[in-house]
Amino acid sequence: MSQALAADGVRVRAPGKLNLFFQVGGVQPDGYHDVASAYQAVSLYEDVWATPSDEFTVAVTGTVDVSGVPADDRNLAVRAARLVAQRIDHAGGVHLDIVKHVPVAGGMGGGSADAAAALVACDALWGAELGTAELLKLASRLGADVPFALLGGTAIGTGRGDQLSPALAKGRFDWVVVPSDAGLSTPEVYAHLDELRDRPDIAGGPRVPAVDPGVLQALRAGDPVALAEHARNDLQIAALSLRPDLRAVLELGEASGALTGMVSGSGPTLAFLAADPESALEVQITLSAAGYEALHVHGPVTGARVLP
């Protein structure tokens, strides 16, 4: 998009994600963990409007509770905008209007989607034309999930989760997502996993995490039943230990027809895989009738993109 076309503002939409598989290695000397993840972008989106400004400012609204989202330089989208400005020596600023639909601190990468959207929006607004490869470099400086939100689709992430390889996924996978009113801190969940792994009755992390080949085969075949058999999340034991109330929701979702239920990322959002859209609707109705917010989403969907 040329600078002239973008003069009045740019709107970008970026998806949330689910971790279909998440294996966590042992804690490293720097305190971080190597992981192996299968990501899938799903049809729950963040919208970011970027308009010209002399300063870097942000306003946050949405259909989810945004009270915990910073509206200053701590916001990941603002940091993304500043990175683009530094990269192209842009003298001005930008105002970002973020409308959130992905649960905050819910393990679905909403903040990362905001950052990816801001990268694309500022690139378009300022006519930078940095290209995908350069935007991915900037994204990797912002967090492990930001590069994936930029690309979307289905991908395998290794290292800290930001070394991405596209994964072939045939067809459509239907999910029912159950957010939680109270979020979980990702660092707290990882730290609790380390504590649990110190116990003799719980296995430690693998030396080199890797995605189960059965996950890749299920994705290539477009087979949700096979995917359910191989889906797992190493962070789930820690998330459920911190939030034992989530167990009852998992049991109800699986009893109402889901192929499997799991914690999404570091939680506390829960994701239930269904065989097809009709089965997903049945799971959604059962969970909603029990008083839970339940959202029917599907994947894979595209990454951050400019909208008319």
GUPALO-62468 format. One line per 5 residues: their letters; for each residue x, z, y of N, C-alpha, C. Coordinates in steps of 0.2 Angstrom, whole numbers. Atoms other than C-alpha are relative to their C-alpha. Layout:
REM residues N
a) X Z Y X Z Y X Z Y | ...
REM end
This chain:
REM residues 308
msqal) 4 0 -6 0 0 0 4 0 6 | -4 1 -6 7 -5 17 -2 6 5 | 1 -5 -5 9 8 31 -6 -1 4 | 6 1 -4 -4 -1 41 -6 1 -3 | 6 -2 3 -17 0 28 -1 7 -1
aadgv) 1 -7 1 -14 18 25 -1 4 6 | -1 -4 -6 -14 23 43 -6 5 1 | 5 -5 -1 -31 32 43 0 5 -6 | 0 -5 5 -28 42 27 0 -3 -7 | 0 3 7 -26 40 8 -3 5 -4
rvrap) 3 -5 5 -36 48 -6 3 -2 -7 | -3 0 7 -28 51 -23 -3 5 -5 | 3 -5 5 -35 58 -39 5 0 -6 | -4 -2 6 -25 66 -53 -3 4 -5 | 4 -4 5 -30 73 -69 3 6 -2
gklnl) -2 -6 4 -29 90 -78 3 -2 -6 | -2 2 7 -21 90 -95 -1 6 -5 | 0 -4 6 -22 98 -112 6 0 -4 | -6 0 4 -8 103 -123 -3 -1 -7 | 3 1 6 -13 96 -140 4 3 -5
ffqvg) -5 -3 4 3 103 -148 5 3 5 | -5 -3 -4 15 116 -140 4 5 -4 | -5 -4 4 30 123 -149 5 2 5 | -4 -3 -5 41 135 -139 6 3 -4 | -6 -3 2 59 138 -143 2 7 2
gvqpd) -3 -6 -2 69 154 -141 2 0 8 | -1 -1 -7 72 161 -123 8 -2 1 | -7 2 -1 88 153 -116 4 5 5 | -4 -5 -4 102 162 -106 -3 0 7 | 2 0 -6 94 156 -90 -8 3 1
gyhdv) 7 -3 0 77 164 -95 -5 -5 -1 | 5 5 1 68 148 -98 0 -2 -8 | 1 2 7 62 140 -115 0 -7 0 | 1 7 1 64 123 -122 -6 0 -4 | 6 1 3 48 116 -128 -1 -7 -3
asayq) 2 6 2 40 102 -137 -7 -1 0 | 7 0 -1 23 97 -132 -3 -7 0 | 4 6 -1 10 83 -134 -5 1 5 | 4 0 -5 1 81 -118 -6 -5 0 | 5 6 -1 -16 72 -115 -3 2 7
avsly) 4 0 -6 -23 69 -98 -7 -1 -1 | 7 0 1 -42 73 -97 -4 -1 6 | 4 2 -6 -56 68 -86 -3 6 4 | 1 -5 -4 -56 84 -76 5 -1 6 | -5 3 -5 -48 79 -59 1 4 6
edvwa) -2 -2 -7 -40 85 -43 -1 -6 5 | 0 5 -5 -43 75 -27 3 3 6 | -4 -2 -5 -31 75 -13 -1 -6 5 | 0 4 -5 -33 67 4 6 1 5 | -6 -1 -5 -18 64 15 -1 -4 6
tpsde) 1 3 -7 -20 61 34 6 1 4 | -5 -1 -4 -7 59 47 0 6 4 | 0 -6 -4 -1 74 56 7 1 2 | -7 -2 -2 14 81 66 3 6 -4 | -2 -5 4 15 96 54 -2 -1 -7
ftvav) 3 0 7 13 100 36 -5 5 -1 | 5 -5 1 -3 108 33 -5 -2 -6 | 5 1 6 -16 110 18 -6 4 1 | 7 -3 1 -34 115 16 -2 -1 -7 | 2 1 7 -40 119 -1 -7 3 -1
tgtvd) 7 -2 2 -58 119 -8 -1 -2 -7 | 1 3 7 -66 115 -24 -6 3 -4 | 5 -3 4 -79 119 -38 2 6 -4 | -3 -6 4 -68 132 -45 3 5 5 | -2 -6 -4 -62 149 -38 7 -2 3
vsgvp) -6 2 -2 -48 144 -26 3 5 5 | -2 -6 -4 -45 161 -18 7 2 -1 | -7 -2 1 -28 163 -26 5 -6 1 | -4 5 -1 -22 146 -21 3 0 7 | -3 -1 -6 -9 147 -7 -2 -6 5
addrn) 1 5 -5 -13 137 9 5 -1 5 | -5 1 -4 4 136 16 6 -3 -4 | -6 3 3 22 131 11 1 1 -7 | 0 -1 7 20 139 -6 -4 -4 -4 | 5 5 4 7 126 -11 5 -5 -3
lavra) -4 5 3 15 114 -23 -1 -7 3 | 1 7 -3 7 99 -15 4 0 7 | -4 0 -6 15 104 2 7 -1 -2 | -7 1 2 32 105 -7 1 -7 -2 | -1 7 2 29 88 -14 0 -5 6
arlva) 0 4 -6 24 81 3 7 0 3 | -6 -1 -3 40 88 10 6 -4 -3 | -5 4 4 51 80 -4 0 -7 2 | 1 7 -2 44 63 0 3 -1 7 | -2 1 -7 47 65 19 8 1 0
qridh) -7 -1 0 65 71 15 3 -6 -3 | -3 6 3 68 56 4 0 -6 4 | 0 6 -4 63 43 16 1 2 8 | -1 -2 -7 68 53 32 -6 -1 5 | 6 1 -4 50 53 38 0 6 6
aggvh) -1 -5 -5 50 62 55 -6 5 1 | 7 -4 -1 31 68 55 -1 4 -6 | 2 -4 5 21 78 44 -6 -3 -4 | 7 3 3 4 76 34 -4 6 -1 | 5 -5 2 -12 86 32 -3 -2 -7
ldivk) 3 1 7 -18 88 14 -6 4 -1 | 7 -3 2 -36 91 9 0 0 -7 | 0 0 8 -36 97 -9 -7 2 -2 | 7 -2 3 -53 97 -18 2 1 -8 | -2 -1 7 -50 106 -35 -6 1 -4
hvpva) 5 -1 6 -60 105 -51 3 2 -6 | -3 -2 6 -47 110 -63 1 8 1 | 0 -7 0 -47 129 -67 7 2 3 | -6 -3 -3 -34 139 -57 3 5 -4 | -4 -4 5 -20 147 -67 -4 0 -7
ggmgg) 4 0 6 -30 141 -82 4 -4 -6 | -4 3 5 -16 132 -92 -2 -8 -1 | 2 7 0 -23 114 -87 4 -4 5 | -4 3 -5 -10 110 -74 -3 -3 6 | 3 2 -6 -21 109 -59 5 0 6
gsada) -5 0 -5 -7 114 -47 5 -6 -1 | -4 5 1 4 101 -55 -3 -7 2 | 4 6 -2 -10 88 -53 0 -1 8 | 0 0 -8 -11 92 -34 7 -3 2 | -7 2 -2 8 90 -33 1 -8 -1
aaalv) -1 7 2 8 73 -42 -5 -4 5 | 4 4 -4 -7 67 -31 3 0 7 | -3 0 -7 2 72 -15 6 -4 0 | -6 5 0 18 62 -20 -3 -7 1 | 3 7 0 7 47 -23 -3 -1 7
acdal) 4 1 -6 -3 50 -7 5 -1 6 | -5 1 -6 12 52 5 4 -6 -1 | -3 6 1 21 38 -3 -4 -6 3 | 4 5 -2 6 27 1 -1 0 8 | 2 -1 -7 2 35 18 6 -3 4
wgael) -6 2 -4 20 32 24 3 -7 -1 | -2 6 2 22 15 16 7 0 -3 | -6 -1 2 37 21 7 2 -4 -6 | -1 4 6 35 11 -9 6 2 -4 | -6 -2 4 47 22 -19 0 -2 -7
gtael) 0 2 7 41 16 -36 -1 6 -4 | 1 -5 5 37 26 -51 6 4 -2 | -6 -4 3 54 30 -57 3 5 6 | -2 -5 -5 59 38 -40 -5 6 1 | 5 -5 -1 43 47 -39 0 5 -6
lklas) -1 -4 6 46 54 -57 6 5 2 | -6 -5 -1 63 61 -51 -2 5 5 | 3 -5 -5 54 70 -36 -4 5 -4 | 4 -4 4 41 76 -48 3 5 -5 | -3 -5 4 53 84 -60 3 6 4
rlgad) -3 -6 -4 60 95 -46 -5 5 2 | 5 -4 -2 43 102 -44 -3 4 -5 | 2 -4 5 39 108 -61 -1 -4 -6 | 0 4 6 38 103 -79 -6 -4 -1 | 6 4 1 20 97 -79 -2 -6 5
vpfal) 1 4 -5 21 87 -63 1 -8 -2 | -1 7 2 29 71 -70 -6 -3 -5 | 6 3 4 15 70 -83 -6 -1 4 | 6 1 -5 1 72 -70 1 -7 3 | -2 6 -3 10 57 -62 -2 -6 -4
lggta) 1 6 4 9 46 -77 -7 0 -4 | 6 0 4 -6 52 -87 0 -2 -7 | 0 2 7 -11 46 -104 1 5 -5 | -2 -5 5 -4 54 -119 8 0 0 | -8 0 0 15 59 -119 2 6 -4
igtgr) -3 -5 4 27 69 -129 5 3 6 | -5 -3 -4 37 82 -118 5 4 -3 | -5 -5 3 53 90 -123 5 3 6 | -4 -4 -5 67 100 -114 -4 6 3 | 5 -4 -3 57 110 -102 -7 -2 0
gdqls) 6 3 0 43 99 -105 -1 -6 5 | 1 6 -4 47 86 -92 4 -6 -2 | -3 6 2 57 74 -102 -5 -4 -5 | 6 2 3 43 63 -106 1 -7 -4 | 0 6 4 40 49 -119 -7 -2 -1
palak) 7 1 1 23 40 -119 -1 0 -8 | 2 0 7 14 42 -135 -7 -5 -1 | 5 4 1 2 29 -142 -6 4 -3 | 6 -3 2 -16 36 -143 -6 -5 0 | 5 5 1 -30 25 -150 -7 3 1
grfdw) 7 -2 -1 -48 27 -144 0 6 5 | 2 -5 -4 -55 42 -136 -1 7 -4 | 1 -7 3 -54 61 -140 -4 4 5 | 5 -4 -4 -68 72 -134 1 8 -1 | -2 -7 0 -65 90 -129 -6 4 4
vvvps) 4 -5 -4 -76 105 -123 5 5 3 | -5 -5 -3 -66 116 -111 -4 6 3 | 3 -6 -2 -71 134 -107 5 3 5 | -4 -4 -5 -63 141 -91 -1 7 0 | 1 -7 -1 -61 159 -87 1 2 7
dagls) 0 -3 -7 -64 169 -72 6 2 3 | -7 -3 -2 -47 177 -72 5 -4 -3 | -6 4 3 -31 167 -74 5 4 -4 | -5 -3 3 -16 171 -84 7 -2 3 | -6 2 -3 2 171 -77 4 -3 -5
tpevy) -5 3 5 13 158 -86 6 4 -2 | -6 -4 1 29 168 -84 -2 6 -4 | 2 -6 4 19 184 -91 -1 -2 -7 | 2 2 7 13 174 -106 6 -1 -4 | -6 1 3 30 168 -110 4 6 -2
ahlde) -4 -6 1 38 185 -108 -3 4 -6 | 3 -3 5 25 192 -119 1 -3 -7 | -2 4 7 28 179 -133 7 2 -2 | -7 -2 2 47 184 -132 -1 7 -3 | 1 -6 3 41 202 -135 -3 0 -7
lrdrp) 3 0 6 30 198 -149 5 -3 -6 | -5 3 4 44 188 -157 5 5 -2 | -5 -5 1 55 203 -157 -2 4 -6 | 3 -4 5 43 211 -170 2 -3 -7 | -2 3 6 48 209 -188 -5 -4 -4
diagg) 5 3 3 31 203 -193 -2 -7 3 | 1 6 -4 31 188 -181 6 -4 0 | -5 4 0 42 173 -183 3 -2 7 | -3 2 -7 55 169 -169 -1 -8 1 | 1 7 -2 55 152 -160 5 -4 -4
prvpa) -4 4 3 63 137 -168 6 -2 5 | -6 2 -4 81 132 -163 -1 -6 5 | 1 6 -3 76 115 -158 -8 -2 -1 | 7 1 0 57 113 -154 -1 -8 -2 | 1 7 2 49 97 -161 -8 -1 -1
vdpgv) 7 1 1 31 89 -161 -1 -2 -7 | 2 1 6 23 89 -178 -1 -8 -1 | 1 7 1 24 71 -185 -8 -2 -1 | 7 1 1 6 73 -190 -5 -1 6 | 4 1 -7 0 75 -172 1 -7 2
lqalr) -1 7 -2 8 58 -168 -4 -5 -4 | 4 4 4 0 50 -183 -7 0 1 | 7 -1 -1 -17 57 -179 -2 -4 7 | 2 4 -6 -16 50 -161 0 -7 -1 | -1 7 1 -10 33 -166 -6 -3 -4
agdpv) 6 3 4 -25 32 -179 -6 2 4 | 6 -2 -3 -37 39 -166 -5 5 -4 | 3 -4 5 -42 52 -179 0 8 3 | 0 -7 -3 -48 69 -171 0 5 -6 | 0 -5 5 -51 77 -188 8 1 -2
alaeh) -7 -1 1 -32 74 -192 3 4 5 | -3 -4 -6 -27 80 -175 -2 7 0 | 2 -7 0 -37 96 -177 4 4 -6 | -4 -3 5 -27 99 -193 7 2 2 | -7 -1 -2 -10 98 -184 1 3 7
arndl) -1 -3 -7 -14 105 -167 2 7 0 | -2 -7 -1 -6 121 -162 3 2 6 | -3 -2 -6 0 131 -148 4 7 -1 | -4 -6 1 14 144 -149 -2 6 5 | 2 -5 -5 8 153 -133 -6 3 -2
qiaal) 7 -3 2 -9 156 -141 1 7 -2 | -1 -7 2 -3 172 -149 1 5 5 | -1 -4 -6 3 179 -133 -6 0 5 | 6 0 -4 -12 174 -123 -6 4 -3 | 5 -4 3 -24 181 -135 2 8 -1
slrpd) -2 -7 0 -14 197 -136 -2 3 7 | 2 -3 -7 -16 199 -117 -7 -1 2 | 7 1 -1 -34 193 -117 -4 -1 -7 | 4 0 7 -42 198 -134 -7 -2 1 | 7 2 -1 -59 194 -127 -1 -7 -1
lravl) 0 7 1 -55 176 -129 -1 -2 -7 | 0 2 7 -55 177 -148 -8 -1 -2 | 7 0 2 -74 179 -149 -3 -7 3 | 2 6 -3 -76 163 -138 3 -6 -5 | -3 5 5 -64 153 -150 -4 0 -6
elgea) 4 0 6 -74 159 -165 -7 -3 1 | 7 3 -1 -91 154 -157 1 -8 0 | 0 7 -1 -85 137 -152 2 -4 -7 | -1 3 7 -78 133 -170 -6 1 -4 | 6 -1 4 -94 140 -178 -5 -5 2
sgalt) 5 5 -3 -104 128 -167 1 -7 -1 | -1 7 1 -96 112 -173 7 -3 2 | -6 2 -2 -79 111 -165 5 -1 -6 | -5 1 5 -65 104 -176 5 5 0 | -5 -6 -1 -53 117 -169 -1 2 7
gmvsg) 0 -3 -7 -52 128 -154 7 3 1 | -7 -3 -2 -36 133 -145 1 2 7 | -2 -1 -7 -29 140 -130 4 -6 3 | -3 6 -4 -24 127 -117 6 3 4 | -6 -2 -3 -6 129 -112 1 7 0
sgptl) -1 -7 -1 -3 147 -106 -6 4 0 | 6 -3 -1 -21 150 -105 -2 2 7 | 5 -2 5 -34 157 -103 -5 -5 -1 | 5 5 2 -44 141 -103 1 -2 -7 | 1 1 8 -50 137 -121 -2 -8 0
aflaa) 2 7 1 -51 119 -127 -2 -1 -8 | 3 1 7 -62 114 -142 0 -8 -1 | 0 7 1 -59 97 -150 -6 -2 -5 | 6 2 3 -75 88 -156 1 -7 -4 | -1 6 4 -77 74 -168 -2 -7 4
dpesa) 3 5 -4 -87 63 -156 -3 3 6 | 3 -3 -6 -96 64 -139 -7 4 -2 | 6 -4 2 -112 70 -148 1 7 -3 | -2 -7 2 -103 84 -157 2 4 6 | -2 -4 -6 -95 89 -141 -6 3 4
levqi) 6 -2 -3 -112 90 -133 -3 6 -3 | 2 -6 4 -118 102 -147 4 6 2 | -5 -6 -1 -103 113 -144 -1 2 7 | 1 -2 -7 -106 113 -125 -6 3 1 | 6 -3 0 -124 117 -127 0 7 -3
tlsaa) 0 -7 3 -121 132 -139 4 5 5 | -4 -4 -4 -107 139 -128 -3 2 7 | 3 -1 -6 -117 137 -112 -6 5 -1 | 5 -5 1 -132 146 -120 2 7 -1 | -2 -7 1 -121 160 -124 3 3 6
gyeal) -2 -3 -6 -117 162 -106 7 -2 3 | -7 2 -2 -100 153 -105 0 -7 4 | -1 6 -3 -95 139 -93 3 -5 -5 | -3 5 5 -92 124 -104 0 -7 3 | -1 6 -3 -86 107 -98 2 -5 -6
hvhgp) -2 5 5 -86 91 -109 4 -5 4 | -5 5 -3 -71 80 -105 3 -4 -5 | -3 5 6 -62 66 -114 7 -2 3 | -6 2 -2 -45 59 -114 2 -6 -5 | -5 0 -6 -33 50 -112 -3 -4 6
vtgar) 2 4 -6 -36 45 -94 7 -1 4 | -6 2 -4 -24 38 -81 3 6 4 | -3 -5 -5 -12 48 -70 -2 -1 7 | 2 0 -7 -12 50 -52 0 -7 3 | 1 7 -2 -19 35 -43 -4 0 7
vlp) 4 1 -6 -25 29 -26 -7 -2 -1 | 7 2 0 -44 28 -24 -2 -4 7 | 2 3 -7 -53 17 -11 -2 5 4
REM end
